Amino acid sequence: MQLRYNFRLYPTAGQRTALARAFGCARVVYNDGLCARREAHERGLPYVSDGELSRRVITEAKKTPQRVWLGEVSAVVLQQALADLNAAYRNFFASITGRRKGPKIAEPRFKSRKDSRQSIRFTRNARFTVTAGGRLRLPKIGDVPVRWSRSLPSEPSSVTVVKDAAGRYFASFVVEVGDEPLPEAVAEVGIDLGLTHFAVLSDGRKITNPRWLRRAERRLKKAQRALARTAKGSNNRTKAAAKVARAHARVADARRDFAHQLSTRLIRDNQAVYVEDLCVSGLARTRLAKSVHDAAWSQFVAMLAYKAARHGRYFGRVGRFEPTSQTCSTCKVKDGPKPLHVRAWTCPVCGTRHDRDVNAAKNILATGRADRLNACGGAVRPAA
């Protein structure tokens, strides 16, 4: 299994200049390759192959006065920029032909120097190393100081240097890690995700929704108003925009840390975890859009999935059309749909008083167990 390990970088002024030059060169190569393929398509010419594109926009471009400065950065950075373009085209073609599942993917677009995220990637061919002093040595950039929060489990296959909207630099290492099975656990849990409570577990526990964006709204509004009062193109506007980006980065970091801690705890304590397969993109188009995005259910579920695979746990999804809120978890009688303001109800058959969310979590657990324990794909018919 491949995982990414992210660490904060603190480049010097000269290294920041070198990184900015590398970001610009990678962006220019990407845009040149995209322009070449679009022109070939408009003229009715054959699709420009990957090798031909590399020869045009890198090898031959370095010999021209307009692109001679491409030689100031590592060639691996330029090659990886074209690799990203080729992957974008492959995903686009697979999407329009139906070979790729999920929503349709648009055609690759040009990159801008004003994009909030800039990145370059170094592979092993670039010979990047971690020095004995704990610095990251990058070709034609230098030894960049790193704040290490943990040690790398193995030799990284590549490193991506990212500059985010807040002006922070990160190194993202791709590392091959082995499975780390946890001791066998007895408990299993069903999780009902919501907005009143972030998660309600089948054992009755309720995880409070932190509402990170709502907490920071006052500070964000103040920063946004200060940004709106500045003149476009001024230095004060650049400073105000960076302040807004830093405020949003703090919210995103807090949300991600909360999801990591909760998902790790659930995977450690339970042998099997079941969640409802919510249509987050659909819910994000309703009047609850801001709260849905603030909850970040998709991020949390993705963490549960990969941590379960790594630590030998079972992770299951329950269909979104299962009537988990309409069915009594005691006698399994379906009582019909209920409006959202009804948070508790009594079963008309067995008389059990249910908390709406806890009842749904219990039904998710029962449905997930049934899907896990059935003989799907097995020899369910006796032999002749």
N, C-alpha and C positions, 0 to 999 in steps of 0.2 A: 504494500500500500504506500502511495506517495502522499506526503503531507507537506504543508508549507509552514515554515517557522519564520516569524516576522520579528525584526529587531530594529530599534531606532538608531539612525545614523546621525552623526554630528560633524559634517564636513566643514573644513575651513573655508575662508573666503575664496582662495584660489581653487579649491576643489569644487565649490559651488559653481564657479565660472566654468570649470571643465565639464561638470555634469550638465549645465545648461547648454553647452556646446554639443554634448552628446545627445541630449534630448532633441535639439534642433536638427541635427544630422539624421537621426532616426526618423523624425517626422517628415523631413524632406524626401528621404528615400521611399518611405511609405506612400506619400502623395504622388511622387513621380511614377511609381509603379502602378498606382491606381489610375493615374491620368493616361499612361500608355495603354492599359487594357481598355479603358473607356473609348479612347480614340480608335483603337483597332475594331472595337465593336461597332462604332458609328460608321466607319468606313467599309464595313462588311468583310474585314480581314479575319483570318483565323485567330483563335484564342492564343494569346502570348503565353508560352510555356514558362515554367518556373526558372529553368536554366537560362532561357533567352532574356527573361526579365532581369535576372541578376546581372547578366552581361551588359545590358543596356544602362541600367540606372545606378550600377555600382562601378563595374570595371571600366567601361568606356566613359562614364560621367566624370570619373576622377581625372581623366586626361584633358578635360575641357576647362577653360578659365572660369566658367560659371560655377563649376562644382569641384574645383581643385581642393577646396577646404574639407571635403569629405575624408581626405586622408589624415586629418588631425585626430580622428577618433578610431577606436578599435574596429577592425573589419567585422568582427563578430556581432557588434551592435547593429551594423547596417544589414547583415545577413538575417538577423533575428527579426528586424523590422519587416523585411520582405516575407519571412516565414509567417508572421502574424497576418499579413495581407493574403497570402496563399490560403491560410486556414480560414480566414473570413470568407473568401470566395468558395471554398469547398463547403462550408456550412450553408452558405447562401444557395448554392446549387442543390445540395441535399434537401434543403427546406422546400424549394419550389417544386422539386420532383417527388416529394413525399417520402423520401428515405429517412428524413430526420423528423422525429416526433416532437410534439409541442407546438407552440405558436410559431407563425411564419417569421423568418429572419429577413431583414431588409438587406439591400445591396450595400457593400462597404462604402463608407463616406470618408471625405477628406478630414484629416486631423488639423487642428488649429493650435497656434502657440498660446492662445487664450484658454485652452481647455483646462479644467480644474485639476486634472490628473495627468502627470507626465511620467513616463517610465522607459527604461531601457533594460535589456536582458543580456547577461553574460553566461555562456555555457562553459563546459570544461575546456573546449578548444581555446578559449580566451585566457586560460591559465590564471584565473583569479584564485587567490589563496587567503587564508586566515593566518596572520603572522603570529609569532610566539608572544608578542605583546597584546594580542587580542584585537588587532585592527584588520580591516578588510582591505586587501590590496587589489585594486582594480587597474587594468592596463590603461595607460595614458591619463589616469586620474590621480593615483597615489594611494597612500595608506589612510583609509577613512576610519575615524574612531567609531566604535560600536558600543552600545549599551547592551550587554548580554544578560538576558534574564534566565537563561538555561543553556546547557551545552547541547550541541548538535549530536543526535544519536548515531549518525553515520556521515560519510563524505557526501556533500551536496552535489547534485548533478547540474544545477544552474542557480543563479542568483539574479533577482530582478530588483533594480533600484527604482524606487517610486518616490515622487514628490507629490504630496496631496494638496488640496486647496488651501490648507492652513499653513503651507510652507514647510511642512515637516518632511524629513527624508527617512525612508525605511528600506531595509534590505530583506527581501523575501527569498529564503532558501528553499529549494525543492529537495526533500530528503526522502529516501526510501526507508521505511520503518517496517518492522515485523509485527505480527499480532502479539498482543500482550493479554492473554486470557486472564480474567479475574476469577477468584474462587466462586464456586457454584453457590447461587443464592436461591432461596425458597420463594421469596415474594415475587409477585407480578403486579403490574399496575396499569390501569387505564387512565388516560389523561384527556380531560375536556378543556379545550382552550377557549378563552373568553376575554371580555373587556372589563367587566366588573372585577373579576379575579383573573389574573394572567393564566393560571392553570388550577383546575380542581381535580384532585386525584380520587381514585375509586375507593381509597381507604378513608375518605372524608376530609383529608387535609386540603387547605385552600392556600394557594400562593398569591400574595397580594400583587396587583399590577403596579409596577413602579411608576409608570407614566413619565418617562424621562423627558420627553419633549414638552409635556404640559408643565413640568416643574421648571423648565428653563425658558418658558415662553416670555416671561417678563424681561429677562436679560436679553433674549433674542430680539424682542420688539424694540428695545432701546438701541441695540446695535444696528438693526435694520433702519430705524429712523435716522440715526446718525449717518448711515450710508446714503440714504435718499437725499440728504441735505447737501451733499458734496457735489462738486462740478465734475461732469464726465471728462475723463482724461487727466485729471489732476492727481498729484501725489497723495493728497488727503483721501481721495476716493480709493486709491490702492490700499492705503493703510486701513481704511474703514472696512473694505471688503475682506481683508485678511482677518480683521477682528471678528466679523460675522462667521467666517469659515472656522476660526478657532472655537467659537461658541458651539457651532454645530458638531465639530469634531469631538468635543467633550461629551456631548449627548450620545453620539454614536459609540464612543469608547465605553461609556457606562452601560449602554444597552447590550453591547457585545459581551462585556465582562459578566453581566448578570446572566445572560443566556448560557455562557460557558460554565459558570458555577452550578446553575440549576441542572443543566443537562448532564454534567459529570456526576452530580449527586444521585440523580435518578438512575443512571446506568450502573453506578457502583452498587446501589442498594437493591436492584431488581434484576431478576433473570430475564424477564420479558417486559417490553414496554409497548403499549398500543396507543395510537393517537388517531384522531379523526382526520380524514383527508379533506381539509377545507379548501374551498376555491377562493384563495386570498385575492387574486386579481379581480374577481367579481365583487367581493366585499369592498375592495378599495375604490370602487366606482359608486358607492352609496354615500349617504350623508355622514357615515361613520368613517370616512376614508382616513382622516388624520389619526384617529385613534387606532385604526387597523394597522396603518404604517408604523405608528409608534410602538405597537406591541411586537412587531417583527416575528410573527409566528413562523414564517418560512425559514428564517435564519435559525430559529430554535429547533425546528423539526429536522433540518439538515444536520445540525450538530448531533442530535440524538441518533440519526441514521449512521453517520460515519463512526461515532464512538461505539455504538453497539457492534458494528462490524469488526472494529479493531479489538474489542475486549471480549468477544465471544458471547455477546448477548443477542437476544432475538428482538427485532424491531418490526412491528406490523402496523399497517394503515387500515383503517376501517372506512368503508365507502361513505361518501358525503351524503348519500341519499338514504342511509340507514336511519330509521325513526328513533334515534337514541333518546330524544327529549319527550317522545310521545308514548314510550313503552314503560310499563311498570317493571322495575328490575327484580321484583319479588315473584309476581305471578305471570309475567310476560304478556299481560293484556295491553293492547294498544288503545290508548284513551283519546287519540286525535290530537291535532295541532293546537298549540297554545300561544297566545301573544307573549311578547318578550317581557312585559311587565309582570307576568305571573312567574314568580320565583319559587313558589312551593305549591304543591297540589296533593290531593288525597285520591288514591286509587279507588274507583267505585266498586271494584270486585272484592279485593282483599282488605281494603280499608287502611293500607299502609300510607303514612304521611311521608312525602318525598320532598327533599330539596332538589330543585330542578337540575342544578349542575352536578351534584353528587350522583343523582340517579342516572344522568347521561354518562358520567364516567364509569359507573358500574356496568351499564349496557355496552359501552365501548370495550371494556375488559372482557365481558362475556362473548361478544361477537368476535373479538380478536382471538380468543382462545379457541372458539369453534373453527375459525379459518385455519388456525395453526395445527390443530389436532386432527383435522379430517385427512382422508387418504387421497388427496389430490395428486393424480398422476401415478398412483400405485395400482397394484393388482387387486381391485376391489371385487372382481367377479371370480368365483371359485373355478379352478381348472377343471377341464372335462375329465 
